[in-house]
Amino acid sequence: MSAAKQEQAGAYLAHLATQRKLSAHTVAAYGRDLRELAALSEGKDWSALTHLEIRRYAAQLHSRGLDARSIARKLSGWRGFFAWLGQHSALAANPVAGVRAPKRARSLPKALSVDDAVQLVAPSAPSAGAGEPARLCDRAMFELLYSSGLRVSELAGLDREFRKAGDGQPASLGWLEQDNAEVVVTGKGGKMRRVPVGSAALAALQAWLAVRPAAADGSAALFLNERGKRVTPRVVQLRLKAHGIRSGAPVAVHPHMLRHSFASHVLQSSGDLRAVQEMLGHASISSTQVYTALDFQHLALVYDKAHPRAKIK
């Protein structure tokens, strides 16, 4: 990447981090996409790129085997960069405007059945080498993931209670409010929301807090790892995967599967798409509507099993 390109890309990434308050992980992903665009357009300034060249780059990515979802994400990132660049330079037009990714078959999120989800998060016998606090911590995490549909990063960022910073603003990314049976979490885009906590998850949380040791780093983290520090999303993933294997889950389980299960099961019971959108923290209801397809699949499965004329013998 030339020095001029690098300077402009760096300024844009700084804007995303400081002005738009995007997470470090998201900013890093934007950086990778810009570096790839710089490699594709080597020898050309950003301002010299045209609509046709961007279409050609997208076609090249597709020919390399990159899936349509990834190409769409890159195009979106490039489009945002050139929109910002147009505000800070003499860019004639956004070369990514109107460029579309290849069409893709929309895959449905994978969710557990109600019975499988309940069995997964139900109290279990201690595993070999696991002490009582670790078992109670795991159960509280898994119950909360399914009870409230949290992202794994939101779960890991929770504190035991609300804390104030010096300016009176929240010092936590999220916290538990036992009296209200709610958690407050910070989702994508730095947006905070309140999500109800079910009675089973609340009981599991109270059992864990009764034995939770003091954090090694003095933090107020709700969930701790073996070293007494705040759990990371990766630790939660590994613990849930191992628990799923021990409990005989029919598929490999990951935290987002419990989020999908939460959304699907609440929608099946209530039919309230807007409420599910708010609890999941989706900016657009179109992101939530995918669960209506899961709901229809569930109804179709019940019909096929139950209706005497559903199958031709």
N, C-alpha and C positions, 0 to 999 in steps of 0.2 A: 504494500500500500504506500503510495507516495506521501510525502510530508504534508502536502496540502489536504489530501483526502483524510489522512490520519488526524489532522488538526480539527477538521470539520466534524468527523465522526466522533472524536473525543468530546467536542463541545456538545454534540447532541446527546451523547450518553450521560454527560454531566447534567444536562437539562432533565433527562428522564429520572435521574436519581434524586436531584435536589428540588426540582419544581413539581414534577408529577409524582414524586415519592414512590416510585416503583421499587420492588424488592431487588436486592443485589443479584439474585438468581435471574430475574426477568431482564435486568439491564445487561447481564452477561450474555444472555441469549440474543438480545438485539445486537450486541457487539459482534458475536459470531456471524450473524446474518449479514452485517455490513462488511465484515472482512471477506465473506464469500462473494458478495457483490463486487467488491474491489478487485478480487482475483478474476472474476468473470470479465470485468471491464478494464483490465490492466492496460495502461497506456492512455486512458481517457479520463478527463476530469469529470466530476459528478455532473457539472452543468452541461456537459456535452452529450450526455446520454439521451437517447430518444425512446419514444414509445415502442417502436419496432425492435430496438435492441433489448429492451426489457422483456418483450415477448419471446425473443430468441433465447435469452438467458433462462427463462422459465421452461422453455422447451428442452434446453440442454439438461436442466436438473431432472426433468421428467425422463429423458432418455437414459440418465444414469441410474434410474430405478428409484428415485426419491418419490415417496407417495404424495398424493394430491393434498392431503392435509398439511404436510410439512411445507410444500410449495406455497400453499395459501397463506401459511403463517409468515413465510419469508416475504412474500409480496406485501402483506399487510405491514410488516416492519419497514420495508423499503419505502412504502407509500407514506408512512408517517415521517420517515426521515426527510424525504423530499418536500413534504408539506412544511416541515420546520425550516428546511434549507431555503425554501422560497420566501420565508419571512425574514431571513437574515442575509440574503444575497439577491443578485439580479437574475435568479432562475426564471426562465421564460414560462415554463409549465411543468407540472408534475409528470414525469415520464411513466410513472407506474399507474396513473389514473386510468381506469378502464381495463387494465390487464387482469385477466381472470386465470385462476389455476385450473388444471384439468378437472373435469367432473369426477366426483368420487361417490362410491356407494356408501351411504351413511350407515355406519355400524352402530348397533345398539349397545348401551352399557350393560355389563354383566352384573346381574344381581342374584343373590341367594333367594331361595324360597323362604317363606315365613318360618316354616319348621326348622330349616337348616340354619337360618340366622339366629333364632332363639336358642337352638341347641349349642351353637358356636359360643355365644356369650354367657350361657348359663354357668353357674358355679361348677368347678371341676376339681378332681383330685390333684394334689400337688405333683408336679413332675419331678423326676429324679434330679437332685441337686438344687432344687428351687426352694427357698425359704418362704415362710408365710407372708412377710411383707411384699416380696416380689410377686407372689401369686395374686395377692390382693390388688397390687398396683396394676398388673396385667388385666385383671378382671374389670377394674374400674375404667381403664383406658378403652377396652373393647366395648363395654356396655355404653360408654359415652359416645364412641364413634357411631354405634348403631342407633342409640337413642336420639341423638341430635344431628346426625348427618354432617359432622365436622370434616373438614379437610385435615389431613394428618399434620400439616404445618400449623393449623389453628389449634389442634389438640396439644402439640408440643409447646406452643407458646403460652399456654394457660398458667396463671398464677392461682394460688389458693384463695386470694381475695383481692379486692380493689386496692391499688396503691396510687398515691399522688406523687407527681414530680414536684420540683421546686416551684414551677409556675402554676401549680394547681391542676395541670392536665394529667390524664392517666399516664402512669409510668409503666403500665403493662400492655402487652399486645392483646391480652384477654384475661379473664378471671372468672372464677366460680362465685355465684351468689346462691348459697344454700337456702337462705330464707325465702327467696323468690323462685327456687327450683329452676334457675336459668344459668346459662353461661353467656358471657359477652366476649365476642371474638373479633379479630381484625382479619377480614378477608382480602380478596384481590382488590388492588387499587387503593388499599389502605382504608376501605370502608368497614365500619364497625356495625355489628348487628347483635341482637339478642335472640337466643334460641332456647326453647324450653328443654328441660331435662326430665326424663321420665322417672317414675318412682323406683324402678329397679336399678337404674343407673345412679340415682341419688343415694340409694342404700349402699351400692358398691363403692361409691366415692367416700361416704362416711366411714365405711369399714376400712378403707385404705388410709384415710386421714388419721384414724385412731392409732395406726401403727407407723405412720410415715416418719422416718428419722429426720433429724435436722439436716438441711442441705449442706454439703461439704463447702460450697462457695457462699453460703449464707443467703442464697436467693430464696424467693418466695415461690419457686416453681412448683406447680401442682404435682407433676409426675417426675420421678427421679430414676436415673439409671443405677447400675450396680455400684458406681463410684460416688453416688450421692449428688450427682449433678443433673441438671435439666436433661430430660430425654431428647434425643434428636429424632426427626422423622424416620431416619434409617433404622434406628433401634426399634421403633414401634412397628415398622414393616417386618423386621426379622422376627420379633416376638410373636406377632400375629400369624405369620406364616408357620412358625413352629407350632403354635397352639392349634392352628387349623389341622395340621398333620396329626397331632396327638388326639384331637377330638373326632377325627374321621370325617372331616368336611369333604364333600364330593368333588371339590375343585381347589386349586391353589388360591388361598385367600389373601387379599391385600386390603389396606385401609380404605381405598377408594371404592372397593366392592361393598363395604359396609355403608358407605355414603349412598351408593346407588340403591342398595337394598332399603335403606331408610326412605329415600324418595319414592321408590316404587311402592312400598308397603303403605306409606301414608296416603299416597294418591289413590291406591286401590280402595282404601277404607273411606276416604273423605271425598274424593273427586274434586278437591279444591286446589286447582293448579296454581293460583296466585299465592296461596299460603305456603305451598311447597317451594315456590320461587323465593319467597322472602326468607324462609328458613335455610335454604341452601345458599343464599347470598348471590343469586344469579342476577347480573345487570339486565339481561334481556330474558323475557319469558320464553323466547324461542329455544334457549338452552334447556329449559325445564320441560318443554313439550315433548322431548324425546322419551320421557317416561310414560307418556300416554301410549306410545307404541308398546312398551313393556307391559302396560296394563292390559292392552288388547291381546297381547300374546298370552298372558295369564288366563284371560277369559276364554280364548280359543282353546287352550289346553284343557281347562275345566270342561268345556263343551265337548271336546273330543272324547274325554274320559267318561262323561256322565250321560250324554244324550244317546238314546238307543238307536237313533238313525244317523248318528254322526259319521259312522264308518260303514262303508259298503263291504259286506261279508262275501 
